[in-house]
Amino acid sequence: MQKSIHTPEYAALRAELLEMRERAGLSQRELAQRLHVPHSWVAKVELGERRLDLVEFCRVADACAAEPRHVFEQFMQRIGRPECQRTRGRSR
């Protein structure tokens, strides 16, 4: 299996994160200050040099005053999956 960081879907996620930061009117440095991380951390995430986990994703969304669920829904639309599909045999 190909590492997710090298997939078109991950590129779409990075684009969504960049647009979210820009909509918030934040520079990489300003976002880094809000997250208490070096500005290079934000740059590496946006360039695909560092993988973002789910908890970090939520923290970045919060720092941009965005609702993580909304950002995720936009990401799903971007990759052509307007809604999450349930896995067969599993109930919600």
N, CA, C and O atoms as CSV, one atom per row, in Angstrom:
chain,resi,resn,atom,element,x,y,z
A,1,MET,N,N,0.839,-1.169,0.000
A,1,MET,CA,C,0.000,0.000,0.000
A,1,MET,C,C,0.895,1.247,0.000
A,1,MET,O,O,1.868,1.335,0.749
A,2,GLN,N,N,0.541,2.191,-0.849
A,2,GLN,CA,C,1.283,3.447,-0.945
A,2,GLN,C,C,1.046,4.289,0.313
A,2,GLN,O,O,-0.077,4.350,0.813
A,3,LYS,N,N,2.088,4.932,0.821
A,3,LYS,CA,C,1.925,5.794,1.984
A,3,LYS,C,C,0.979,6.925,1.617
A,3,LYS,O,O,1.081,7.499,0.532
A,4,SER,N,N,0.056,7.246,2.521
A,4,SER,CA,C,-0.983,8.222,2.209
A,4,SER,C,C,-0.431,9.601,1.885
A,4,SER,O,O,-1.057,10.356,1.141
A,5,ILE,N,N,0.715,9.938,2.423
A,5,ILE,CA,C,1.276,11.275,2.203
A,5,ILE,C,C,1.645,11.493,0.738
A,5,ILE,O,O,1.826,12.633,0.312
A,6,HIS,N,N,1.758,10.418,-0.033
A,6,HIS,CA,C,2.144,10.504,-1.440
A,6,HIS,C,C,0.968,10.287,-2.390
A,6,HIS,O,O,1.178,9.998,-3.568
A,7,THR,N,N,-0.251,10.419,-1.908
A,7,THR,CA,C,-1.433,10.177,-2.733
A,7,THR,C,C,-2.083,11.486,-3.168
A,7,THR,O,O,-1.867,12.529,-2.550
A,8,PRO,N,N,-2.875,11.429,-4.228
A,8,PRO,CA,C,-3.627,12.618,-4.641
A,8,PRO,C,C,-4.583,13.102,-3.542
A,8,PRO,O,O,-4.832,14.300,-3.412
A,9,GLU,N,N,-5.110,12.167,-2.762
A,9,GLU,CA,C,-6.020,12.554,-1.677
A,9,GLU,C,C,-5.301,13.389,-0.614
A,9,GLU,O,O,-5.863,14.346,-0.083
A,10,TYR,N,N,-4.065,13.021,-0.313
A,10,TYR,CA,C,-3.325,13.793,0.691
A,10,TYR,C,C,-2.968,15.168,0.139
A,10,TYR,O,O,-2.951,16.148,0.883
A,11,ALA,N,N,-2.680,15.249,-1.164
A,11,ALA,CA,C,-2.436,16.551,-1.793
A,11,ALA,C,C,-3.683,17.420,-1.687
A,11,ALA,O,O,-3.582,18.628,-1.472
A,12,ALA,N,N,-4.858,16.812,-1.838
A,12,ALA,CA,C,-6.114,17.555,-1.696
A,12,ALA,C,C,-6.300,18.026,-0.256
A,12,ALA,O,O,-6.793,19.130,-0.025
A,13,LEU,N,N,-5.910,17.198,0.711
A,13,LEU,CA,C,-6.002,17.594,2.115
A,13,LEU,C,C,-5.075,18.777,2.387
A,13,LEU,O,O,-5.462,19.726,3.067
A,14,ARG,N,N,-3.869,18.722,1.864
A,14,ARG,CA,C,-2.928,19.833,2.053
A,14,ARG,C,C,-3.478,21.118,1.443
A,14,ARG,O,O,-3.342,22.194,2.024
A,15,ALA,N,N,-4.096,21.004,0.274
A,15,ALA,CA,C,-4.696,22.182,-0.368
A,15,ALA,C,C,-5.824,22.744,0.488
A,15,ALA,O,O,-5.967,23.960,0.620
A,16,GLU,N,N,-6.611,21.866,1.060
A,16,GLU,CA,C,-7.714,22.298,1.933
A,16,GLU,C,C,-7.166,23.020,3.158
A,16,GLU,O,O,-7.711,24.047,3.563
A,17,LEU,N,N,-6.107,22.503,3.746
A,17,LEU,CA,C,-5.509,23.135,4.924
A,17,LEU,C,C,-4.930,24.506,4.582
A,17,LEU,O,O,-5.080,25.456,5.350
A,18,LEU,N,N,-4.274,24.606,3.438
A,18,LEU,CA,C,-3.716,25.881,3.011
A,18,LEU,C,C,-4.829,26.914,2.810
A,18,LEU,O,O,-4.723,28.051,3.270
A,19,GLU,N,N,-5.892,26.506,2.122
A,19,GLU,CA,C,-7.010,27.420,1.897
A,19,GLU,C,C,-7.673,27.820,3.213
A,19,GLU,O,O,-8.087,28.968,3.373
A,20,MET,N,N,-7.778,26.892,4.147
A,20,MET,CA,C,-8.359,27.195,5.448
A,20,MET,C,C,-7.530,28.262,6.159
A,20,MET,O,O,-8.077,29.213,6.717
A,21,ARG,N,N,-6.212,28.100,6.135
A,21,ARG,CA,C,-5.332,29.086,6.774
A,21,ARG,C,C,-5.476,30.439,6.105
A,21,ARG,O,O,-5.550,31.465,6.781
A,22,GLU,N,N,-5.517,30.446,4.788
A,22,GLU,CA,C,-5.639,31.705,4.063
A,22,GLU,C,C,-6.992,32.366,4.306
A,22,GLU,O,O,-7.059,33.588,4.435
A,23,ARG,N,N,-8.077,31.583,4.371
A,23,ARG,CA,C,-9.406,32.139,4.689
A,23,ARG,C,C,-9.407,32.784,6.067
A,23,ARG,O,O,-10.106,33.770,6.301
A,24,ALA,N,N,-8.617,32.216,6.980
A,24,ALA,CA,C,-8.521,32.762,8.336
A,24,ALA,C,C,-7.652,34.015,8.365
A,24,ALA,O,O,-7.576,34.696,9.388
A,25,GLY,N,N,-6.995,34.321,7.245
A,25,GLY,CA,C,-6.142,35.497,7.176
A,25,GLY,C,C,-4.856,35.358,7.957
A,25,GLY,O,O,-4.305,36.346,8.442
A,26,LEU,N,N,-4.374,34.123,8.081
A,26,LEU,CA,C,-3.177,33.851,8.869
A,26,LEU,C,C,-1.989,33.520,7.983
A,26,LEU,O,O,-2.127,32.835,6.969
A,27,SER,N,N,-0.838,34.007,8.370
A,27,SER,CA,C,0.413,33.577,7.737
A,27,SER,C,C,0.815,32.246,8.381
A,27,SER,O,O,0.240,31.831,9.387
A,28,GLN,N,N,1.804,31.593,7.786
A,28,GLN,CA,C,2.308,30.365,8.405
A,28,GLN,C,C,2.850,30.659,9.802
A,28,GLN,O,O,2.643,29.876,10.728
A,29,ARG,N,N,3.533,31.771,9.950
A,29,ARG,CA,C,4.099,32.132,11.254
A,29,ARG,C,C,3.004,32.385,12.288
A,29,ARG,O,O,3.127,31.963,13.438
A,30,GLU,N,N,1.939,33.071,11.886
A,30,GLU,CA,C,0.841,33.345,12.822
A,30,GLU,C,C,0.155,32.050,13.258
A,30,GLU,O,O,-0.169,31.873,14.432
A,31,LEU,N,N,-0.061,31.155,12.304
A,31,LEU,CA,C,-0.664,29.871,12.651
A,31,LEU,C,C,0.254,29.096,13.588
A,31,LEU,O,O,-0.205,28.507,14.567
A,32,ALA,N,N,1.537,29.095,13.292
A,32,ALA,CA,C,2.508,28.396,14.144
A,32,ALA,C,C,2.472,28.950,15.565
A,32,ALA,O,O,2.527,28.187,16.529
A,33,GLN,N,N,2.381,30.265,15.700
A,33,GLN,CA,C,2.307,30.862,17.034
A,33,GLN,C,C,1.079,30.384,17.785
A,33,GLN,O,O,1.155,30.083,18.976
A,34,ARG,N,N,-0.053,30.310,17.097
A,34,ARG,CA,C,-1.285,29.827,17.732
A,34,ARG,C,C,-1.175,28.370,18.165
A,34,ARG,O,O,-1.762,27.958,19.165
A,35,LEU,N,N,-0.417,27.601,17.396
A,35,LEU,CA,C,-0.264,26.170,17.686
A,35,LEU,C,C,0.911,25.874,18.624
A,35,LEU,O,O,1.069,24.746,19.089
A,36,HIS,N,N,1.729,26.890,18.897
A,36,HIS,CA,C,2.927,26.727,19.733
A,36,HIS,C,C,3.896,25.716,19.129
A,36,HIS,O,O,4.421,24.831,19.805
A,37,VAL,N,N,4.110,25.891,17.806
A,37,VAL,CA,C,5.062,25.059,17.071
A,37,VAL,C,C,5.954,25.992,16.244
A,37,VAL,O,O,5.591,27.145,16.013
A,38,PRO,N,N,7.112,25.506,15.800
A,38,PRO,CA,C,7.941,26.327,14.914
A,38,PRO,C,C,7.211,26.581,13.587
A,38,PRO,O,O,6.421,25.747,13.146
A,39,HIS,N,N,7.472,27.718,12.959
A,39,HIS,CA,C,6.789,27.996,11.693
A,39,HIS,C,C,7.153,26.958,10.635
A,39,HIS,O,O,6.377,26.719,9.710
A,40,SER,N,N,8.311,26.346,10.763
A,40,SER,CA,C,8.704,25.314,9.795
A,40,SER,C,C,7.766,24.106,9.858
A,40,SER,O,O,7.604,23.394,8.867
A,41,TRP,N,N,7.149,23.873,11.021
A,41,TRP,CA,C,6.196,22.764,11.161
A,41,TRP,C,C,5.022,22.984,10.218
A,41,TRP,O,O,4.609,22.065,9.511
A,42,VAL,N,N,4.484,24.202,10.206
A,42,VAL,CA,C,3.356,24.525,9.324
A,42,VAL,C,C,3.792,24.398,7.868
A,42,VAL,O,O,3.070,23.822,7.054
A,43,ALA,N,N,4.954,24.926,7.536
A,43,ALA,CA,C,5.455,24.847,6.159
A,43,ALA,C,C,5.603,23.391,5.722
A,43,ALA,O,O,5.213,23.035,4.610
A,44,LYS,N,N,6.154,22.562,6.575
A,44,LYS,CA,C,6.356,21.154,6.221
A,44,LYS,C,C,5.029,20.433,6.025
A,44,LYS,O,O,4.911,19.592,5.134
A,45,VAL,N,N,4.032,20.745,6.841
A,45,VAL,CA,C,2.704,20.144,6.657
A,45,VAL,C,C,2.135,20.559,5.300
A,45,VAL,O,O,1.650,19.721,4.539
A,46,GLU,N,N,2.200,21.855,5.006
A,46,GLU,CA,C,1.628,22.356,3.759
A,46,GLU,C,C,2.379,21.852,2.527
A,46,GLU,O,O,1.781,21.717,1.459
A,47,LEU,N,N,3.667,21.574,2.656
A,47,LEU,CA,C,4.467,21.066,1.534
A,47,LEU,C,C,4.415,19.544,1.403
A,47,LEU,O,O,4.915,18.989,0.425
A,48,GLY,N,N,3.819,18.876,2.373
A,48,GLY,CA,C,3.746,17.423,2.332
A,48,GLY,C,C,4.993,16.736,2.840
A,48,GLY,O,O,5.199,15.549,2.586
A,49,GLU,N,N,5.828,17.470,3.556
A,49,GLU,CA,C,7.046,16.887,4.124
A,49,GLU,C,C,6.806,16.323,5.517
A,49,GLU,O,O,7.646,15.604,6.059
A,50,ARG,N,N,5.653,16.653,6.092
A,50,ARG,CA,C,5.302,16.157,7.414
A,50,ARG,C,C,3.837,15.752,7.389
A,50,ARG,O,O,2.977,16.496,6.918
A,51,ARG,N,N,3.575,14.568,7.902
A,51,ARG,CA,C,2.218,14.043,7.926
A,51,ARG,C,C,1.461,14.600,9.116
A,51,ARG,O,O,2.019,14.751,10.203
A,52,LEU,N,N,0.192,14.904,8.907
A,52,LEU,CA,C,-0.670,15.452,9.943
A,52,LEU,C,C,-1.600,14.349,10.429
A,52,LEU,O,O,-2.250,13.688,9.620
A,53,ASP,N,N,-1.669,14.143,11.749
A,53,ASP,CA,C,-2.615,13.144,12.245
A,53,ASP,C,C,-3.956,13.809,12.551
A,53,ASP,O,O,-4.084,15.027,12.433
A,54,LEU,N,N,-4.938,13.030,12.935
A,54,LEU,CA,C,-6.294,13.532,13.140
A,54,LEU,C,C,-6.369,14.563,14.265
A,54,LEU,O,O,-7.066,15.569,14.129
A,55,VAL,N,N,-5.676,14.333,15.351
A,55,VAL,CA,C,-5.680,15.272,16.472
A,55,VAL,C,C,-5.057,16.596,16.031
A,55,VAL,O,O,-5.575,17.668,16.346
A,56,GLU,N,N,-3.947,16.515,15.302
A,56,GLU,CA,C,-3.306,17.732,14.800
A,56,GLU,C,C,-4.224,18.462,13.818
A,56,GLU,O,O,-4.311,19.690,13.842
A,57,PHE,N,N,-4.898,17.718,12.968
A,57,PHE,CA,C,-5.854,18.301,12.026
A,57,PHE,C,C,-6.891,19.137,12.776
A,57,PHE,O,O,-7.185,20.267,12.387
A,58,CYS,N,N,-7.437,18.582,13.840
A,58,CYS,CA,C,-8.446,19.301,14.631
A,58,CYS,C,C,-7.851,20.543,15.285
A,58,CYS,O,O,-8.506,21.584,15.341
A,59,ARG,N,N,-6.634,20.449,15.772
A,59,ARG,CA,C,-5.976,21.609,16.385
A,59,ARG,C,C,-5.718,22.710,15.367
A,59,ARG,O,O,-5.892,23.891,15.668
A,60,VAL,N,N,-5.305,22.329,14.166
A,60,VAL,CA,C,-5.070,23.319,13.120
A,60,VAL,C,C,-6.392,23.998,12.751
A,60,VAL,O,O,-6.443,25.222,12.623
A,61,ALA,N,N,-7.447,23.222,12.582
A,61,ALA,CA,C,-8.756,23.804,12.266
A,61,ALA,C,C,-9.188,24.770,13.358
A,61,ALA,O,O,-9.627,25.883,13.070
A,62,ASP,N,N,-9.066,24.347,14.604
A,62,ASP,CA,C,-9.434,25.225,15.723
A,62,ASP,C,C,-8.627,26.520,15.701
A,62,ASP,O,O,-9.179,27.598,15.924
A,63,ALA,N,N,-7.338,26.422,15.438
A,63,ALA,CA,C,-6.471,27.608,15.405
A,63,ALA,C,C,-6.861,28.556,14.279
A,63,ALA,O,O,-6.584,29.754,14.346
A,64,CYS,N,N,-7.504,28.022,13.247
A,64,CYS,CA,C,-7.976,28.843,12.130
A,64,CYS,C,C,-9.444,29.247,12.312
A,64,CYS,O,O,-10.064,29.789,11.397
A,65,ALA,N,N,-9.988,28.976,13.500
A,65,ALA,CA,C,-11.391,29.285,13.806
A,65,ALA,C,C,-12.339,28.598,12.826
A,65,ALA,O,O,-13.355,29.166,12.425
A,66,ALA,N,N,-11.994,27.370,12.448
A,66,ALA,CA,C,-12.813,26.577,11.537
A,66,ALA,C,C,-13.322,25.343,12.269
A,66,ALA,O,O,-12.672,24.839,13.185
A,67,GLU,N,N,-14.470,24.871,11.863
A,67,GLU,CA,C,-15.045,23.657,12.433
A,67,GLU,C,C,-14.407,22.460,11.730
A,67,GLU,O,O,-14.559,22.310,10.517
A,68,PRO,N,N,-13.691,21.600,12.472
A,68,PRO,CA,C,-13.016,20.460,11.830
A,68,PRO,C,C,-13.948,19.617,10.956
A,68,PRO,O,O,-13.546,19.163,9.885
A,69,ARG,N,N,-15.175,19.406,11.400
A,69,ARG,CA,C,-16.116,18.594,10.618
A,69,ARG,C,C,-16.392,19.259,9.264
A,69,ARG,O,O,-16.459,18.584,8.237
A,70,HIS,N,N,-16.550,20.568,9.271
A,70,HIS,CA,C,-16.819,21.304,8.028
A,70,HIS,C,C,-15.623,21.206,7.084
A,70,HIS,O,O,-15.791,20.989,5.884
A,71,VAL,N,N,-14.431,21.363,7.620
A,71,VAL,CA,C,-13.215,21.269,6.804
A,71,VAL,C,C,-13.109,19.865,6.205
A,71,VAL,O,O,-12.759,19.707,5.035
A,72,PHE,N,N,-13.412,18.850,7.013
A,72,PHE,CA,C,-13.353,17.475,6.522
A,72,PHE,C,C,-14.384,17.247,5.422
A,72,PHE,O,O,-14.093,16.578,4.431
A,73,GLU,N,N,-15.585,17.796,5.587
A,73,GLU,CA,C,-16.620,17.650,4.559
A,73,GLU,C,C,-16.182,18.308,3.251
A,73,GLU,O,O,-16.422,17.765,2.173
A,74,GLN,N,N,-15.544,19.469,3.343
A,74,GLN,CA,C,-15.025,20.128,2.139
A,74,GLN,C,C,-13.949,19.272,1.483
A,74,GLN,O,O,-13.900,19.159,0.258
A,75,PHE,N,N,-13.092,18.675,2.293
A,75,PHE,CA,C,-12.060,17.779,1.775
A,75,PHE,C,C,-12.702,16.602,1.039
A,75,PHE,O,O,-12.265,16.244,-0.055
A,76,MET,N,N,-13.719,16.009,1.625
A,76,MET,CA,C,-14.387,14.865,0.994
A,76,MET,C,C,-14.996,15.262,-0.346
A,76,MET,O,O,-14.943,14.488,-1.301
A,77,GLN,N,N,-15.567,16.442,-0.426
A,77,GLN,CA,C,-16.111,16.904,-1.706
A,77,GLN,C,C,-14.991,17.115,-2.717
A,77,GLN,O,O,-15.142,16.807,-3.899
A,78,ARG,N,N,-13.882,17.636,-2.249
A,78,ARG,CA,C,-12.731,17.901,-3.128
A,78,ARG,C,C,-12.239,16.611,-3.782
A,78,ARG,O,O,-11.850,16.617,-4.949
A,79,ILE,N,N,-12.255,15.511,-3.038
A,79,ILE,CA,C,-11.752,14.248,-3.593
A,79,ILE,C,C,-12.848,13.431,-4.267
A,79,ILE,O,O,-12.616,12.302,-4.699
A,80,GLY,N,N,-14.050,14.013,-4.354
A,80,GLY,CA,C,-15.125,13.340,-5.073
A,80,GLY,C,C,-15.917,12.352,-4.255
A,80,GLY,O,O,-16.562,11.460,-4.807
A,81,ARG,N,N,-15.877,12.497,-2.956
A,81,ARG,CA,C,-16.675,11.644,-2.071
A,81,ARG,C,C,-17.499,12.558,-1.169
A,81,ARG,O,O,-17.067,12.901,-0.069
A,82,PRO,N,N,-18.676,12.951,-1.629
A,82,PRO,CA,C,-19.459,13.936,-0.888
A,82,PRO,C,C,-19.899,13.484,0.498
A,82,PRO,O,O,-20.247,14.318,1.334
A,83,GLU,N,N,-19.890,12.219,0.747
A,83,GLU,CA,C,-20.225,11.740,2.091
A,83,GLU,C,C,-19.410,10.497,2.395
A,83,GLU,O,O,-19.015,9.767,1.487
A,84,CYS,N,N,-19.164,10.264,3.650
A,84,CYS,CA,C,-18.427,9.062,4.050
A,84,CYS,C,C,-19.314,7.848,3.818
A,84,CYS,O,O,-20.505,7.864,4.128
A,85,GLN,N,N,-18.729,6.821,3.282
A,85,GLN,CA,C,-19.478,5.599,3.049
A,85,GLN,C,C,-19.184,4.620,4.167
A,85,GLN,O,O,-18.048,4.490,4.624
A,86,ARG,N,N,-20.225,3.941,4.593
A,86,ARG,CA,C,-20.019,2.944,5.643
A,86,ARG,C,C,-19.352,1.711,5.070
A,86,ARG,O,O,-19.585,1.326,3.924
A,87,THR,N,N,-18.525,1.109,5.888
A,87,THR,CA,C,-17.901,-0.150,5.506
A,87,THR,C,C,-18.927,-1.255,5.671
A,87,THR,O,O,-19.677,-1.274,6.647
A,88,ARG,N,N,-18.962,-2.166,4.728
A,88,ARG,CA,C,-19.921,-3.284,4.797
A,88,ARG,C,C,-19.773,-4.051,6.100
A,88,ARG,O,O,-18.662,-4.312,6.560
A,89,GLY,N,N,-20.886,-4.401,6.677
A,89,GLY,CA,C,-20.871,-5.224,7.873
A,89,GLY,C,C,-20.719,-4.442,9.172
A,89,GLY,O,O,-20.792,-5.023,10.255
A,90,ARG,N,N,-20.513,-3.159,9.078
A,90,ARG,CA,C,-20.378,-2.340,10.278
A,90,ARG,C,C,-21.594,-1.453,10.417
A,90,ARG,O,O,-22.115,-0.933,9.431
A,91,SER,N,N,-22.033,-1.288,11.622
A,91,SER,CA,C,-23.151,-0.390,11.867
A,91,SER,C,C,-22.642,0.869,12.516
A,91,SER,O,O,-21.556,0.891,13.097
A,92,ARG,N,N,-23.427,1.911,12.415
A,92,ARG,CA,C,-23.033,3.187,13.014
A,92,ARG,C,C,-23.402,3.263,14.443
A,92,ARG,O,O,-23.140,4.274,15.095
